[in-house]
Amino acid sequence: MSTHDILVPNIGDFDGVAVIEVLVSPGDTIAVEDSLITVESDKASMEIPSSHAGVVKEVLVKVGDEVAEGTAIVRVEAAAAA
């Protein structure tokens, strides 16, 4: 099994947005497109989806952190290939 860091994708014209909610915990099984965190800019809030399926090994951000495109948010042990 391999591990992957899931990164914040391009979320528009923001240098940094605040994490207002963490939606997963270590040990959770996630699928592609499951929401991982909720971030909020001065204009809107949005959920950041997973780009990989597997088991959450480590959550790398917490509520109050500021994230930007490319920030690692979750480390996942990849599910076995189908």
GROMACS elastic network, one bead per residue, 0.5 to 0.9 nm:
[ bonds ]
;  ai    aj funct       b0    kb
    1    77     6  0.65275   500
    1    78     6  0.61870   500
    1    79     6  0.73345   500
    1    80     6  0.69402   500
    2    76     6  0.83356   500
    2    77     6  0.56902   500
    2    78     6  0.56217   500
    2    79     6  0.84314   500
    3    54     6  0.88810   500
    3    57     6  0.84520   500
    3    75     6  0.66387   500
    3    76     6  0.53491   500
    3    78     6  0.56954   500
    4    52     6  0.77684   500
    4    74     6  0.82530   500
    4    75     6  0.56174   500
    4    76     6  0.52654   500
    4    77     6  0.64555   500
    4    78     6  0.68597   500
    5    72     6  0.58380   500
    5    73     6  0.71109   500
    5    74     6  0.57342   500
    5    76     6  0.63101   500
    5    77     6  0.89845   500
    6     9     6  0.88986   500
    6    50     6  0.67218   500
    6    51     6  0.65245   500
    6    52     6  0.72772   500
    6    70     6  0.87743   500
    6    71     6  0.83121   500
    6    72     6  0.56077   500
    6    73     6  0.58683   500
    6    74     6  0.53075   500
    6    75     6  0.62095   500
    6    76     6  0.73453   500
    7    50     6  0.85295   500
    7    51     6  0.82330   500
    7    69     6  0.73028   500
    7    70     6  0.51281   500
    7    71     6  0.52490   500
    7    73     6  0.57935   500
    7    74     6  0.74747   500
    8    11     6  0.76921   500
    8    48     6  0.70135   500
    8    49     6  0.86347   500
    8    67     6  0.74976   500
    8    68     6  0.65263   500
    8    70     6  0.51044   500
    8    71     6  0.53563   500
    8    72     6  0.64727   500
    8    73     6  0.68509   500
    9    48     6  0.78622   500
    9    49     6  0.88232   500
    9    68     6  0.82789   500
    9    69     6  0.53375   500
    9    70     6  0.63771   500
    9    71     6  0.84267   500
   10    13     6  0.84008   500
   10    14     6  0.88995   500
   10    68     6  0.81637   500
   10    69     6  0.52721   500
   10    70     6  0.78685   500
   11    14     6  0.70144   500
   11    46     6  0.89157   500
   11    48     6  0.87412   500
   11    68     6  0.80300   500
   11    69     6  0.68090   500
   12    15     6  0.89106   500
   12    69     6  0.87713   500
   14    17     6  0.68342   500
   14    41     6  0.78313   500
   14    68     6  0.71479   500
   14    69     6  0.83777   500
   15    67     6  0.82058   500
   15    68     6  0.58489   500
   15    69     6  0.78878   500
   16    41     6  0.79979   500
   16    66     6  0.57033   500
   16    67     6  0.51830   500
   16    69     6  0.79837   500
   17    39     6  0.60871   500
   17    40     6  0.57658   500
   17    41     6  0.52230   500
   17    42     6  0.84221   500
   17    65     6  0.82941   500
   17    66     6  0.52423   500
   17    67     6  0.54520   500
   17    68     6  0.64026   500
   18    38     6  0.85273   500
   18    39     6  0.53792   500
   18    40     6  0.54239   500
   18    41     6  0.66869   500
   18    63     6  0.77403   500
   18    64     6  0.59070   500
   18    65     6  0.57782   500
   18    67     6  0.63993   500
   18    68     6  0.89920   500
   19    22     6  0.74002   500
   19    37     6  0.69276   500
   19    38     6  0.59614   500
   19    40     6  0.65594   500
   19    61     6  0.78931   500
   19    62     6  0.68899   500
   19    63     6  0.50711   500
   19    64     6  0.53491   500
   19    65     6  0.54760   500
   19    66     6  0.60781   500
   19    67     6  0.70862   500
   20    37     6  0.77085   500
   20    38     6  0.57202   500
   20    39     6  0.54843   500
   20    40     6  0.65430   500
   20    45     6  0.86683   500
   20    62     6  0.83842   500
   20    63     6  0.52114   500
   20    64     6  0.62427   500
   20    65     6  0.82792   500
   21    36     6  0.87334   500
   21    37     6  0.56056   500
   21    39     6  0.70589   500
   21    47     6  0.89480   500
   21    62     6  0.78676   500
   21    63     6  0.57285   500
   21    64     6  0.85485   500
   22    25     6  0.79458   500
   22    36     6  0.63990   500
   22    38     6  0.65109   500
   22    59     6  0.85414   500
   22    61     6  0.79973   500
   22    62     6  0.66850   500
   22    63     6  0.65625   500
   23    35     6  0.68140   500
   23    36     6  0.50975   500
   23    37     6  0.52726   500
   23    38     6  0.75145   500
   24    27     6  0.86469   500
   24    28     6  0.64374   500
   24    29     6  0.88530   500
   24    30     6  0.84401   500
   24    35     6  0.81496   500
   24    36     6  0.57523   500
   24    37     6  0.75072   500
   24    56     6  0.76279   500
   24    59     6  0.76673   500
   24    74     6  0.88085   500
   25    28     6  0.57445   500
   25    56     6  0.67210   500
   25    57     6  0.82547   500
   25    58     6  0.75303   500
   25    59     6  0.66228   500
   26    29     6  0.87638   500
   26    55     6  0.76242   500
   26    57     6  0.50358   500
   26    58     6  0.53815   500
   26    59     6  0.65874   500
   26    76     6  0.89603   500
   27    55     6  0.58888   500
   27    56     6  0.52783   500
   27    57     6  0.61863   500
   27    58     6  0.83594   500
   28    54     6  0.84054   500
   28    55     6  0.56142   500
   28    56     6  0.53825   500
   28    57     6  0.82162   500
   29    53     6  0.76235   500
   29    54     6  0.56364   500
   29    56     6  0.63188   500
   30    33     6  0.85165   500
   30    34     6  0.62356   500
   30    35     6  0.87217   500
   30    36     6  0.87992   500
   30    50     6  0.77343   500
   30    52     6  0.79583   500
   30    53     6  0.53930   500
   30    54     6  0.54930   500
   30    55     6  0.61418   500
   30    56     6  0.72222   500
   30    76     6  0.87549   500
   31    34     6  0.55404   500
   31    50     6  0.70711   500
   31    51     6  0.82797   500
   31    52     6  0.66180   500
   31    54     6  0.65601   500
   31    55     6  0.88956   500
   32    35     6  0.87878   500
   32    49     6  0.73561   500
   32    50     6  0.51790   500
   32    51     6  0.52723   500
   32    52     6  0.50043   500
   32    53     6  0.50149   500
   32    54     6  0.85645   500
   33    36     6  0.87706   500
   33    48     6  0.84464   500
   33    51     6  0.63080   500
   33    52     6  0.79053   500
   33    53     6  0.85063   500
   34    48     6  0.83236   500
   34    49     6  0.52249   500
   34    50     6  0.54228   500
   34    51     6  0.84375   500
   34    53     6  0.86328   500
   35    38     6  0.78363   500
   35    47     6  0.58262   500
   35    48     6  0.55364   500
   35    50     6  0.61758   500
   36    47     6  0.70090   500
   36    48     6  0.57266   500
   36    49     6  0.56481   500
   36    50     6  0.62858   500
   36    73     6  0.82057   500
   36    74     6  0.78998   500
   37    46     6  0.84225   500
   37    47     6  0.56571   500
   37    48     6  0.54600   500
   37    49     6  0.76011   500
   37    61     6  0.89343   500
   37    73     6  0.81980   500
   38    45     6  0.67795   500
   38    46     6  0.55251   500
   38    48     6  0.61516   500
   39    44     6  0.84693   500
   39    45     6  0.55012   500
   39    46     6  0.55009   500
   39    47     6  0.63051   500
   39    48     6  0.74432   500
   39    66     6  0.86157   500
   39    67     6  0.82851   500
   40    43     6  0.76135   500
   40    44     6  0.57441   500
   40    46     6  0.64308   500
   40    47     6  0.88597   500
   41    44     6  0.54079   500
   41    45     6  0.61797   500
   41    46     6  0.86255   500
   42    45     6  0.83828   500
   50    53     6  0.73056   500
   50    74     6  0.87828   500
   52    76     6  0.76304   500
   52    78     6  0.69785   500
   52    79     6  0.83867   500
   53    76     6  0.76702   500
   53    77     6  0.81959   500
   53    78     6  0.59729   500
   53    79     6  0.58445   500
   54    76     6  0.59017   500
   54    77     6  0.54147   500
   54    80     6  0.81173   500
   55    75     6  0.85996   500
   55    76     6  0.54346   500
   55    77     6  0.52420   500
   55    78     6  0.67120   500
   55    79     6  0.71839   500
   56    59     6  0.72930   500
   56    74     6  0.69267   500
   56    75     6  0.60820   500
   56    77     6  0.64577   500
   56    78     6  0.88610   500
   57    74     6  0.76860   500
   57    75     6  0.55586   500
   57    76     6  0.53342   500
   57    77     6  0.63886   500
   58    73     6  0.87327   500
   58    74     6  0.58535   500
   58    75     6  0.50798   500
   58    76     6  0.70972   500
   59    62     6  0.77119   500
   59    73     6  0.62323   500
   59    75     6  0.63881   500
   59    76     6  0.88610   500
   60    72     6  0.66449   500
   60    74     6  0.53041   500
   60    75     6  0.71925   500
   61    64     6  0.86001   500
   61    65     6  0.63604   500
   61    66     6  0.86149   500
   61    67     6  0.83924   500
   61    72     6  0.79441   500
   61    73     6  0.54865   500
   61    74     6  0.75001   500
   62    65     6  0.57204   500
   62    73     6  0.88481   500
   63    66     6  0.86964   500
   67    70     6  0.82975   500
   67    71     6  0.58597   500
   67    72     6  0.85414   500
   67    73     6  0.84166   500
   68    71     6  0.56798   500
   69    72     6  0.89146   500
   72    75     6  0.77848   500
   76    79     6  0.87878   500
   78    81     6  0.84136   500
   79    82     6  0.85068   500
